[in-house]
Amino acid sequence: MAHPSTFARWTAPLRRSEWVVYAKRPFAGPAAVLAYLSRYTHRVAITNSRLVSMQGNSVTFRWKDYRAKGRTHHKTMTLDAGEFMRRFLLHVLPHGFHRIRHYGLLANSHRKKDIAQARRLLADAAPRERTQQSESAEPAESVQPPTFVCRHCGRPMTVIEIFLRGQSIRAPPVHATADA
């Protein structure tokens, strides 16, 4: 296990970097995103009910093989106790890091009050933005891109880029740093 100061030195350049996050508008809405993320942020690495047995120096537990269909979907695995602990400890956060569920807007102690306040603030901000845009000096001609509808949920999709037949798909541009 690395000493905390070693880890701090290793992560220091990451903390100085400017991070740009790109997130698409969710197809099924914010509630679906919250439901999806909550399955991953509000759990322990393995629950007691999945532990089958510990015999000698080995641990047997249940796991799901999502590639398998039918009755073979649920499987058991037996690992050496050391390997089981190594895998389990991969889910333990380093010193100084916090689980999402323990702080912030969704912290359990103030969640109802904070979410209610966020909803009030968002509701207050929405009409102001619309009035400021409508009061601009020059009415800009807006060219609306064509609307494509998702055949599964019926909601409109946003076209990010259209590829021509035979065109190679390219990655987003990497911005050069001063060091390069």
N, C-alpha and C positions, 0 to 999 in steps of 0.2 A: 504494500500500500504506500502510495506516495505521501511524502510529508506535505502538510498544508502550504508551506512556503514554496515548495517545488511546484505544486499545482497553481498557486497564485502567480508565480513567474511564467508558467506556461500559458495561463489565460490572460495575462496583462495585455499582449498585443491585440487580443480579440476585443477587449474592453475599449481600446482606443480606436478601433475601426468604426466607420460609419456604416451601419447596417441599413439596407433598403429592403423592405418587405413588400412583396407584391401579392395581393390576395384578390381572387376573382369574387364577384358577387355570388353568394350561394344560390343554387338552383331552387332548393326547397325552403329558403328563408333562414333567418337567424336562429329560430328555434331548433331546426334540424342540426345546425352546426353546433349549438350548445349541447344538444343531446349526444351528438357524436363525440365531442371532446370530453364530456363528463365521463364517458365510459373509460377513458384513458387517464384522467387526472384525479379521479377519486377512488382509486383502488390500491390495494397492497399488491406487491409483485405476485404473490400466490396466496390463495385463501386456505384456511385449515381444512375445509371440506375437500379440497383437491389432493391433500396429502393422504396416501393410502397406507403406507407403512414405513418403518425404519427398522431394518434388521442388520445387526452387525455394523458394517461400515458403508451401508447403502441406503438410499432414500428412494421410495417408489411413489410416484404422483401421477394424477390424471392430466391429460392435455388434449386439445382439440386440433385435429389435422384438417384444416379448412380445404385442402386440395382433395381429400377423400370424401366420397359420398356415401350415404346410407349408414349402416351399422358400424362401419370402420372409422367413422368421423371422430369418435371418442377413443383415445388410446391411453395406455399407461407407459411410463418410462421409468427405468431404474438407473440411478446414477450413483457414483461414488459420493460419499458425504462431502468430500472436499470440492468436487466439481459442482455439486448442487449448491453449496455455499458460495462458490465463485460466481455462478450464474445469478443467484439471488442477490448478491451484493452489487451486481451491475446496476441494480435498480435503486440503490441507496445513493442519495444525493451527496455531493461533496460539501465540505464545511463552508458555510456562508450562503449556500443556495437554499431556496424555500420552495415548498410545494405550492402549486397554484391555489389549492383549496384553503390554504392557511392565511392568506392575506389578500388585500386588494378589494376591488369592487364586489367580488363574490365571496368575501370572507364570511364565514357562517355567523359571526357575532352581530354583524350589521347589514346582512345581505338584503333583507326586506326593505329597510329604510333607504339604503344606498341605491337599490334598483328603482325604487319609487322616485327618488330624487333625480336619478339619471333620466327616467322617462319624462318627468316634468320639464327638466332642462332641455331635452331633445324636442319636446312638443313646443316649448317656448321659442326655440331657435329656428324651427322650420318655417314659420310664417314670416319672420324677419328676413330670412335669406331670399324668399320669393319676392317680397316687396322691394328689397334693394336691387334685385335684378330687373324688376319691371320699371324702376325709376331711372334706369341708366339713360344717358343723354341720347345715344343713337340706338335705335332698335336694330340689332344685328340680324342678318338673314341667317336662319339656322337651317342647315342641310341635315336632315335626319337620315341616318344610315338605314338600310332596309332592316325590317324586323323579322327575325326567324323565330319560330316557336318550337320549343322542345316537345317532341312527340310523346314523351313519357309523362311530364307534369303539366304541359300546356302553358308554361310561363315563357316570356320572351327571353331570347339568348342574345348576348352581346358578341358581335364578331370582332375578334382581336386582330386577326390577320387572315387573308385569303391566299391560299397557295395555288399556283397554276399547275396544271398537269406536267409532271416531269421536273418541277422545281424542287431543288433540295431544301429541306427544312433547316433553318439556321437557328443557332442559339442567340439569346439576347447579347448585345455588345458588352464586352468587358472594358470598364473604364480604366485607363492607365493611371498608375499612381506616380507620385513624384520620385519614388525610388527607382522606377523602371527606366 
